[in-house]
Amino acid sequence: MKVLLFQLDGKIPNIALMRIAAHYKSKGDEVSFRWTGNPCRELWDRPDVVYASAIFEKTRPTVEMLREEFPDAIIGGTGVDLAFSLEDIGIKTLEQDYSLYPKWMQSIGFTQRGCRLKCPFCVVPRKEGAIREEKTIAEIWRGEPWPKQLLLLDNDFFGQPHWRERIKEIQDGGFKVSFNQGINARFLTDEAAQAIASVDYRDDSMKIKRIYTAWDNRRDESRLFDGLNRLVKYGVQPDNIMVYMLIGYWDWETEEDRLYRHGKMREFGCRPYPMPFVRTSELVGFQRWVIGAYDKRVSWEDWKSANYEPRELTA
């Protein structure tokens, strides 16, 4: 049987496609993989089955292009269908075929799935439901000769009952770890903040120190900064904290609100990263202003006057 896989977006390995590949290879089937948005047939004239994954809604034009080429393709991911799961199509194995990504060194996976919260803008509660444990660190790490580098995709690491055991496994194993999907600073206790500071936390490339969290709502200011201050108390440098800043979602959000949150984070010393819920020119322009660090030398008013383009700034 010839199985063709497409990863249509995302910059890290896709666990769903890795599991599909492992499932078919265990049966002796032939699997080919494309990490691209170009759905062409040149690998085979007629694959027996085609799978594709799309994480982001913005990828839907590519999804439709693939459907035109492969009308029977099975396409999943949060960008397509929140209710669809691998179990629905008989893929039960949790094994992951890393051969799809031969240059990828880290071990990737989940210690837990789901979330204890129900934020209205987030798909996780609808797709994954309540908190449940998934794998231990030993089950995620590929073992020798692979480096002790973990990319954890947990949506709520400290929401699981046995997070202390997982932290101890990271400590005892001497792992570098990226909490790639972020930790919820609003709920950090002193114990959890100290646990984060005790491990070698990294960005997804494992090159720099990085903790990810989020500020989605100005009303969470007090709780957020309580958590951030706890991290600093136990040794995390503010500049090592990246805070994803949801913009363009709340009906009551204003330009003043965005500038207030942005200013508070710059004042604290962490790294704000605006995330537009809708991609208007103003919101994307605000994102670019902050991510490009233009905000450190150009006022928002001047940035707006330049149509959000640095080449249009006047001296």
N, C-alpha and C positions, 0 to 999 in steps of 0.2 A: 504494500500500500504506500502511496506517495502523499506525504503530508506537507503542505506549504503554510508557513507561519509569517505573519506581518506584524511588526511593531510600528504603529503609525505615529507615535509621539513619545515624549519622555526621553530623558537623558541617562537614565539608569536602567539596568536590566529589569525586564518585565517578568515577575514571578509566575503569573498565570501562563504565559507562553513557555516558560521553563518547565512548568509542571506538565503541560500538554506534550512537550517534546519528550520528557521522561516517560510519560505514559505510553506513547507510540513506540519509542525505541525499545522499551521493555518487551514489546511484542514482536520486535524484529522489523518494524516498518522503517521506511526511509523518510527522513525529515530534513527539509530545507527551510532556511530562515532569512528574512529580509528586515533589516532595521532601517526602514525607509518609508517614504510616502509615495513611492513609485510602483504601483501594482501592475507589473508587466508579467508576461507568461514565459519569458525566455528560459526559465529553469526546466520546465517540462511543458509539453503541449497540453497535457491534461492531468493536473494533480487530482488525486481521488478526493481530497478534502482540503479546504482552506480555512484557516483560523486567522483572526486579526484582533488586535486590542487597541482601543483608543481611550486615553485617560481624560482628555480635555474636550469640552464641547466645541472649541474652536477648530478641532480636527474633523468635524463632521463633513466638510466638503471633500476631504480625502477619503472618508468612509464611503461617501456616495460614489466617488470615482472607482473605488475598489469594488463596490457592489455592481457597477456596470460591467466591470471586467470579469468578476466572479459572482454571479447572481446567487449562488448557493453558499457563499462564504458565511461562516459562523463568526459573528463579530460581537465582542463584549467589551467591558470596561466602563468606568463611570461616565465617560463621554458619550456613551450609547444607551446603556440600559442598566439601571441600578439594581434591578431585581434578578438579573441573569447571573448565574454562578457556574463554576466548573462542574460542580456536583450535578447540575441539571443535565449535563451532557456526558455524564459517566466518568469524569476525570476525578478520581478519588485520591490518587497518590499525592503525598506532600513532598516527594523527591523533586529536586530542581536540576535541570540539565544546564550546567554552566558552560558547556561546549558551544552554546549559541553565542557566547561572549568571550572569546579566547583571550582578549586583552584585559579582561576584568579581573582584578586581584582580590577584592574584598569578598567577604561572605555576607550575603544579604538575606533578610528574613524578618519575621515577626515573633516577638515573645508574647504578644497579645493582639487580639482583634477587637473591634468595636470601641465604644466610648460610653462613659457614664453620663455624658451631657447630651443635650438635644438642641444644639445651636441651629437656628432656622436656615442659615446659609450653608450649612455643612451637609455633605451627602453621607458621611460615615454612619450616623445612627440609622439611616434608612437602608443603607446597603449591608452593614455588618451587624447592626443590632447592639445588644448590651455587651459589656466587657466579657471576654472569655480568653483563657490562656491558650497559647499556641505551641511554642517550642522553648526549650531551654537554650542557653548559650552553646552548650556542647552540641546540640542538634542543629544549630545554625552554622557554626563554624565548619568549614570544609576539612579541617585537619591539615597536617603536614603534607606538602611543603608550602601550603598557602599562608600568607602573612596573617598575623593576629589582628585583623582589621574587620570590624563589624559595621554594617550599614543596617540599622534597625528602622523598620518602616512603621513601628507602632504609632498609633494615633493617640494613645493615652497610657504611656509606659507606667506611670505611677498610679493609674487607676486599677491595676490588677492586684489581687491579694498578695501575690508572692514576689513583688518587685524587689524586696530585700534579698531574696535568694538569687535573683538575676543579677543584681548589682554585685553581690559577692562573687558570682561566677566570673563577671567581667574583671573584678579586682584580682582574684586569684589567678586568672589566666593571663593577666598582663595585656589585655586587649586595648587597642584604640577603638573608640566607638563613636559613631555619628548617630545621634537621635534625630534622624533626618526629617521626620514629620513634626518635630517640635515637642516641647514639654509645656504643660499648662502652668505658667508662673502664678496664676491667680490662686492655685490650690497648693502651692508649695509649702510644706512644713519645714521646720528647721532640719528635721531628720532627712527629708528628701533633698533639700538644698545641699546639705553636707555630703550626701551620697553622690550627687552630681559632681561636686567639686573634687571628690575623691578618685574619680576615674579620668582616664585620658580622653576627654571629649574632643571631637574633631568635626570639621565640615565633611561633606560627602567625598571630597578628594583625599581626605586624611592629611592634608598639608598644613592646615592652620587650626588653632583652637577655636571652636565655635559651639555655642549653644543657641538653639532656635526656639523662639516662643512667639506669641501673637498678642496684639492689642486690637480687638475687633470692635470695641464699644467704649466710648469715653466714660460711660458710667462705671466701668471696671477699673478706673484709674487707681483708686486706693489699693485694691486687692492686687493689681498688677505690680505696682511699685513695692508693695510689701514683699512680694515674691522675688522681685529683682534685687531688693536690698538684702534679702536672705542669701541669695547667690553670692553677692559681693562680700557679705559677712564671712562666708566660708572660703573666700579666696578666688572667686571667679572675677576676672577683670571686666568692667562694663563694656569695653571695646570688643570683647569676645562674645557678646550677646547680640544676636540679630533678632529684631522684633518685627514680624510680619504685621503690617498695618492695613486692615481691611478698609477700603474706601469705596464709596458709591453704592453702598447697600441700604443703609438706613434712610427712611424718608426724611428724617429730621436732620440728617447730616448737612453741614454747611462748609463753605470754604474756611470759615473761622475755626470750625471743629478740626478740620484736617491740619491746619497750621498750628493749632494748640497742641494736638497730640505729637505732631512732628517736633515742635519746639521742646516739649517736655522730654522726649527721648534724646534729642541732641544735648540738652542740658544734663541729663543723667550720664551721658557718655556712651550709650549703646548705639547700635546701628539700626535705624528704622528702614523698613523695606515695604513701601506701599504696594498693595495688591488690589488693583481695580476690579470690582465685581462686574461692572460694565465698562467697556473700553471706549469711553468718550475721549475726544481730543484733550479735554482739560485734565481728566484723571490720568490718562497715559502720560500727559505732559508733566503732571505732578510727580508721577512715579519716576520719570526720567530725571527730573530736577533733583530728586533725593538720591536715587541710586548712583547717578553720575557725580554726586557730591557738588553739583553746581550750587546747591543751597548754602554751601559754606562760604561762597564768595559772590553770589548773585541773589538779590532779593526776589521774592515770589512775584512782585509786581513787575519788575524788570523782565523776569523770565516769561511772564504772560505777554508782555508787550512785544517780546521777541518771538511770539508764536511757538514757544517751547523749543526753540532751535538755537543752540549755542552760536552758530555761525551768523545769526541775525542780531546778536547782542552788539550794542554800540559801546565804545570805550567810555 
